[in-house]
Amino acid sequence: MTIPWLNPDTALPDASQALPNGLLAAGLDLSPTRLLEAYGKGVFPWYSPGEPVLWWSPDPRMILRCDDFHLSRSLAKRVRQFDRTGISDTGSDQHPPRDTQCVTLNLAFSEVLAHCATRGAPRLSLGAARSGLPWMAPGRAEGRDATWITSDIVDAYTAWHTQGYVHSVETWVDGRLAGGLYGVSLGQCFFGESMFSLAADASKIALAYLVRYLQAQGVPWIDCQQETPHLASLGARPIARPQFLALLAAGRHAPAPAWGRGRLTASGLVSQ
């Protein structure tokens, strides 16, 4: 079976035309306009260096309903430790004050994206991270194989971030970036793209705060794209593509959250 080649003026086909493995189309266009079209149709890019841009719509699709997000007892305890951290401001434009642990929104998008694009180093426990032990870099990316985050992907999603469609959540320990995630916001839909951790559970803590924020904004689910045991342990479940596309159609044209930037609070709000 063959897939269509997309020229810049060629529309993406309907997701229902994807091959059994989810592959839908190929091309070279990775502009914000193309990305907006793709996500609105339930399609995302995923390819390796040297390949054309490959567009995918897997069936089934893994989603995390925010109300189903599961915190283990140990992770819930760590999240409460972050909740109890009180700070009066977020420090500089890009870093919170030292000697604190907190979770922020859109304060270090470029750093999060750079860490997600690299993988392989072991992670410290949060306690060890606070004890003064040296941190390993670059950290481990989670989700899709990090090699898919090519320089073209970095440029495209950075441009899309400046347009307000892509957002990052950062976990900080003693003023240093310990983990985080980024994803795409489209109406009342959120599409998780990648996570990373330098300290154990740092990306899960970022996800816990993101879920609270989305719940406060009325966003009911996160697209996790592909099924993995890690995502399943957090409450994500696979659904059939038609069901996913119905959820997308119901939410993509709704008003999007205001987002902004600052510290995320225990109540799911942003403290400027």
Residue, then its C-alpha position, 0 to 999 in steps of 0.5 A: m500500500t502507498i501513502p500520499w506525498l504532500n506538497p505545501d498546498t496539498a491538504l492532509p487526508d482524513a485520518s481514517q485513510a491511515l494504514p493499519n500501522g497509523l501512517l497516513a502521509a509524507g511530505l516536507d512541510l512542517s510549518p505552523t499552518r501544517l501543524l495546526e491542520a494536522y492536530g485539528k485532524g488528529v494527526f501528528p508528525w513522527y520521523s527520524p533524521g534523514e526521513p521526510v516528515l511522516w504523518w501518523s494517526p494510530d488506532p487505537r489512540m492512548i488518552l488520559r482523561c484528567d479525572d482518571f489520572h492516577l497517583s501512586r501513594s509515593l508520588a502523591k506524597r512527593v506532589r504534596q511536598f511541592d504543594r507545601t512549598g511557598i514562594s512569593d515570586t518566580g525569581s527571574d524571567q526563566h528560573p525560580p529562586r534557589d532553595t525551593q522546589c516548585v512547578t512552573l508553566n512556560l518559564a523554560f520552554s527551550e530548555v524543556l524541548a532541548h532535554c526532551a530531544t536527548r536521552g540516556a543519562p540516569r536519574l537521581s532521586l529527588g532527595a539526592a537531587r536536593s542533597g548537593l550530589p552532581w546531576m547527570a545530563p542530559g536526562r532521560a526522555e519519556g514517551r516517543d523515542a526522543t530521536w524523533i525531535t529533530s532540529d526541524i521539529v525544534d524549530a517548528y514547535t518553537a515557532w508554534h510556541t511563540q504563537g501560543y499553541v505549544h506549552s511547557v511545564e517545568t519541575w524545579v528543585d533548588g532552582r534547577l530544572a529537574g524535569g518537565l514536559y511540553g505539549v500542544s493546546l488546541g481549544q479544549c484539547f491538549f496533546g502531550e508530546s514528550m517528557f524528561s526527568l533529571a531527577a526521579d518522578a520530576s516529569k510525573i510531578a509536572l504531569a500532576y500539576l498539568v492535570r490540575y491546571l487542565q481540570a481548572q480550565g475545563v480541559p477533560w483529556i490529554d492525548c498521549q498518542q501511543e500506548t505504553p505501560h508507563l502511561a497506563s500506570l498513570g491512568a491512560r487508556p486506549i480508545a478507538r480512532p473514531q472515538f478519539l476523533a469525536l472527542l477532538a471534534a467536540g473540543r478543538h473549536a472551544p475557547a482555549p485556556a489563557w495559559g500565560r506563564g508563572r508558578l502553578t499552584a496546588s489549586g491548578l492556577v498560575s501565580q504570576 
